[in-house]
């Protein structure tokens, strides 16, 4: 069976440790699914190039172009790997903005593997005090094992603990997927629903003045 893995990376540099961790987690999920005889596909969404489009979406309520494609990749995936850098002891604003523009039920029932990166291990609890509450509110089926990586975890002195946690999280994601996960019926919004409560143009112009 083919499972679609969406990988969301909110790293701001290129290359970034956030993307490195996201790729590591995706590889773990892919490997675990292949071990079970499945044929997963992976699509990566980098949020950095979408920053302006995300701001426009907040103002207008509409996603277009690459942002619309990114949202579709996430919504149509069977499992989501979401990784953010840590800013001010929480997820980044860019990361949060992406989830702000999704429809309310976009992640409902979707298996989600969360990860975070920071300069030091002192931020490791961000997974539990910031990311897990966010995704629980969005009704995602959050994988029990979250993965945090500090800068030293990517160097030659790494003790391999991040890889071990990534492999464990990958197995948990594969088990949830192959067990059927939580089935939630989703349907596309109709044109009438999209225009049911439009934001007045004068209000949109007023927001630009702040």
C-alpha positions in Angstrom: 0.0 0.0 0.0 1.2 3.5 -0.8 1.2 6.0 2.1 1.8 9.7 1.5 4.2 11.4 3.9 4.2 15.2 4.0 7.2 16.8 5.6 6.9 20.4 6.9 10.0 22.3 7.7 10.0 25.8 9.2 13.8 26.3 9.1 14.9 29.9 8.2 18.4 29.2 7.0 19.6 27.1 4.0 20.7 24.5 4.9 19.1 24.3 8.3 19.2 21.9 11.2 15.4 22.0 11.2 15.4 20.6 7.6 18.0 18.0 8.6 15.9 16.7 11.4 12.8 16.8 9.2 14.5 14.6 6.6 15.8 12.3 9.4 12.3 11.8 10.7 10.8 11.3 7.2 13.5 8.6 6.5 12.6 6.8 9.8 8.9 6.8 8.9 9.7 5.7 5.3 12.0 2.9 6.6 9.4 1.6 9.1 6.7 1.5 6.5 8.9 -0.3 4.0 9.8 -2.9 6.7 6.1 -3.6 6.9 5.9 -4.1 3.1 4.5 -0.7 2.1 5.6 1.8 -0.5 5.5 5.3 0.9 6.0 8.6 -1.0 7.5 11.8 0.5 6.7 15.4 -0.3 8.6 18.2 1.4 7.1 21.7 2.2 9.6 24.4 3.1 7.9 27.3 4.8 10.6 29.9 4.3 9.7 30.6 0.7 6.1 30.9 1.6 6.4 33.6 4.3 5.0 36.4 2.2 2.1 34.3 0.8 1.2 33.3 4.4 1.0 36.9 5.5 -1.2 37.7 2.4 -3.4 34.7 3.4 -3.9 36.1 6.9 -5.0 39.4 5.4 -7.2 38.1 2.6 -8.3 34.7 3.7 -7.2 33.1 0.5 -4.3 30.9 -0.4 -2.8 31.0 -3.9 0.0 29.5 -5.9 2.7 27.7 -4.1 1.0 28.1 -0.7 -2.2 26.5 -2.0 -0.1 23.6 -3.3 1.6 23.3 0.1 -1.7 23.2 1.9 -3.0 20.6 -0.4 0.1 18.4 0.1 -0.5 18.6 3.9 -4.2 18.0 3.7 -4.0 15.1 1.4 -1.1 13.3 3.2 -1.6 10.2 5.3 0.9 11.3 7.9 2.6 14.7 8.6 6.1 15.2 9.9 6.2 18.8 11.3 9.5 20.4 12.5 10.1 23.9 13.8 13.1 25.8 15.2 12.6 27.2 18.7 12.2 30.9 19.1 11.5 32.5 22.5 10.9 29.1 24.1 8.2 28.1 21.6 7.6 27.3 18.0 8.4 29.9 15.4 5.9 32.4 14.2 6.3 31.1 10.6 5.5 27.6 11.8 2.4 28.7 13.7 1.1 30.9 10.8 0.9 27.9 8.5 -1.4 26.1 10.9 -3.4 29.3 11.4 -4.3 29.3 7.7 -5.4 25.7 7.5 -9.1 24.9 7.6 -10.3 23.9 11.1 -10.5 20.1 10.3 -7.5 19.9 8.1 -5.5 17.8 10.6 -8.3 16.0 12.3 -7.4 12.4 12.8 -4.1 12.7 10.9 -1.1 11.0 12.4 1.5 13.6 13.1 5.1 13.3 14.1 6.5 16.4 15.7 10.0 17.6 16.0 11.9 20.7 17.1 15.5 22.1 17.0 17.4 24.6 19.1 20.9 25.7 20.0 20.9 23.9 23.3 19.0 21.0 25.0 17.5 23.4 27.5 14.6 23.9 25.0 13.7 20.3 24.7 10.5 20.6 26.7 9.0 22.8 23.9 7.6 19.6 22.4 5.4 19.0 25.4 4.5 22.6 26.5 4.0 24.1 23.1 3.8 21.7 20.1 1.7 18.9 21.6 -1.0 21.3 22.9 -1.2 23.0 19.5 -1.6 19.7 17.6 -4.0 18.3 20.2 -6.2 21.4 19.7 -6.1 20.8 16.0 -7.3 17.2 16.6 -4.3 15.6 15.1 -3.3 12.1 16.2 0.1 13.0 17.7 2.7 10.3 17.7 3.7 9.6 21.4 7.4 10.1 20.7 8.4 13.6 19.7 12.0 14.3 18.7 14.1 17.3 19.8 17.6 18.0 18.5 20.2 20.5 19.7 23.0 21.8 17.6 25.5 19.3 19.0 23.3 16.4 17.9 24.3 17.0 14.3 28.0 17.0 14.9 30.6 14.2 15.0 30.3 14.0 18.7 26.6 13.0 18.5 25.7 10.1 20.8 23.0 8.7 18.4 20.1 9.4 20.8 18.3 11.5 18.3 18.5 8.8 15.6 17.2 6.3 18.2 14.2 8.5 19.0 13.6 9.2 15.3 13.5 5.4 14.6 11.1 4.9 17.5 8.8 7.7 16.3 9.0 6.3 12.8 7.8 2.8 14.1 5.0 4.4 16.1 3.8 6.4 13.0 3.9 3.3 10.8 2.0 1.3 13.4 -0.7 3.9 13.6 -1.0 4.2 9.9 -1.2 0.4 9.3 -3.7 0.0 12.1 -6.0 2.4 10.3 -5.5 5.5 12.5 -8.4 7.7 13.2 -10.8 8.0 10.2 -12.3 11.5 9.8 -14.5 12.3 6.8 -13.2 15.3 5.0 -14.8 17.2 2.1 -13.8 20.2 0.0 -15.5 23.5 0.7 -17.9 24.6 -1.9 -17.6 27.9 -3.7 -20.7 29.1 -1.9 -19.1 28.3 1.5 -15.9 30.1 0.5 -17.8 33.3 -0.2 -20.4 32.9 2.6 -18.8 35.5 4.8 -16.3 37.5 2.8 -14.1 40.1 4.5 -15.2 43.6 3.2 -12.6 45.2 1.0 -12.5 48.3 3.1 -11.6 46.3 6.1 -8.7 44.6 4.2 -7.4 48.0 3.2 -7.7 49.1 6.8 -5.6 46.2 8.0 -2.8 47.2 5.7 -2.5 50.6 7.4 -1.6 49.1 10.8 
